[in-house]
Amino acid sequence: MSEKGATYRAIRLERIAPSFREGCEIVDLPSREPGPGEIRVRNRFCGINGIFDTQIARDAVDYVKIALPTFTGVEAIGVVEAIGEGVREFAVGDAAVSVRFTGGYREENTAPASAFVKAPAPTREYLALSSTGVSAMVALERIGELKDGETVAISAAAGGLGHFLVQLAVLRGCHVVGVAGGPEKCAFVKSLGAARVIDYKSEDVAEVLGREYHNALDVAVDTVSGKIHDAFLANLANHGRLVVGGAAADLEGKPEIVTAPRIANSIYYKGASVRGFMNGLLTPYWDDARERLFALYEDGKLKACIDEARFTGIEGIYDGVERLLSGRSSGKVIVDLVEAT
Ligand SMILES: NC(=O)c1ccc[n+]([C@@H]2O[C@H](COP(=O)([O-])OP(=O)(O)OC[C@H]3O[C@@H](n4cnc5c(N)ncnc54)[C@H](OP(=O)(O)O)[C@@H]3O)[C@@H](O)[C@H]2O)c1
């Protein structure tokens, strides 16, 4: 039973604004007992998706219709503290993960049991695997149609999504070319098994790929867009697949005028393709991906790397978002929702 009059805190988007922090408020909400089919989860950690959060605050995410105010955040992991009538999938004390929009940036979540998945323990690593890990696996397998031993290019390769993409491709015996900003992040990507890492801050990605990987990329996963997208597209192999999974460069907000040949010219003679990756449209594959990711992690074959910056409490989420946007993070940015006592 929750204490009578108990409350918890969550981040709510109150207004459309240029940044997440400016658009949001921290609100107190009443705790409630779970109804039939519901569980109540006390969250321990939440995962930061700073680019998505910023675009949500700007009302610039095409596929999410915002009715203000709206709760925010996607993924959190915690412990089940109460279950409603008829719930069989969870017991009090289980670790439960939410991977759906509005389930992330909150200390407590009472919702249908079907909105959560079970994890072996309420840790940062299982949170990262359940959310971003699943995105990486599904993007590579279902959209990239990755085959063993292929040559794979990955942008933002040191990031939350990128570090999983690199490792999963390496595990398939692929030759991985990572792109990241700065020597530390590049060394990190190399340590994950990438064969070549391009530091776009000191090297020209188009020039390096043209020289070392001309028409050699079987799969390229890009979440940055702009010049990196162009360089990946120009160097696809015959039957190469360019997976578009994000457009971080769009955050800059400057409209880009593109005066280039139509895409037909880049793909026709190679039988290549450009494919959109949207994890939310691939839910039938999530359970299987999560199970395999947990097994790889538990067997010591896959690392879930967490960014070294530590943020605590609901207020820490704003700092986590800004850390991710700074481009300085490596691995998944995670906030500890439980204040140290
Ligand atoms: N389509 C989907 O279903 C799906 C699912 C999950 C994530 N995503 C996308 O995947 C991307 C990575 O997400 P993540 O949460 O794991 O983030 P992240 O990669 O941990 O952090 C973002 C990274 O993007 C790079 N970047 C390039 N231009 C940037 C800019 N203008 N502002 C900020 N960062 C920039 C930076 O690395 P470098 O400087 O090293 O390049 C930065 O570290 C995001 O674009 C996200 O929206 C898409």
The ligand as a Gaussian input file, in Angstrom:
#p B3LYP/6-31G(d) Opt

LIG

0 1
 N       14.986000       5.629000     -35.131000
 C       14.889000       5.109000     -33.921000
 O       13.977000       4.327000     -33.625000
 C       15.924000       5.481000     -32.904000
 C       16.066000       4.758000     -31.716000
 C       17.077000       5.127000     -30.813000
 C       17.888000       6.222000     -31.118000
 N       17.687000       6.897000     -32.295000
 C       18.549000       8.026000     -32.675000
 O       19.875000       7.586000     -32.590000
 C       20.702000       8.701000     -32.299000
 C       21.583000       8.362000     -31.136000
 O       20.799000       8.367000     -29.960000
 P       21.436000       8.218000     -28.531000
 O       20.354000       8.549000     -27.572000
 O       22.118000       6.920000     -28.450000
 O       22.457000       9.433000     -28.494000
 P       24.033000       9.382000     -28.442000
 O       24.511000       8.735000     -29.703000
 O       24.474000       8.827000     -27.141000
 O       24.405000      10.922000     -28.457000
 C       24.253000      11.648000     -29.610000
 C       25.574000      11.726000     -30.393000
 O       25.263000      12.199000     -31.699000
 C       26.370000      12.917000     -32.200000
 N       25.923000      14.195000     -32.769000
 C       26.174000      14.589000     -34.030000
 N       25.634000      15.782000     -34.253000
 C       25.052000      16.180000     -33.121000
 C       24.347000      17.352000     -32.717000
 N       24.107000      18.379000     -33.552000
 N       23.888000      17.427000     -31.445000
 C       24.086000      16.407000     -30.585000
 N       24.737000      15.271000     -30.906000
 C       25.218000      15.160000     -32.162000
 C       27.348000      13.105000     -31.035000
 O       28.407000      12.165000     -31.202000
 P       29.633000      12.438000     -32.229000
 O       30.015000      13.878000     -32.083000
 O       30.668000      11.482000     -31.779000
 O       29.090000      12.115000     -33.593000
 C       26.547000      12.722000     -29.811000
 O       27.361000      12.165000     -28.795000
 C       19.787000       9.893000     -32.067000
 O       19.742000      10.670000     -33.247000
 C       18.462000       9.251000     -31.761000
 O       17.385000      10.091000     -32.070000
 C       16.739000       6.538000     -33.177000

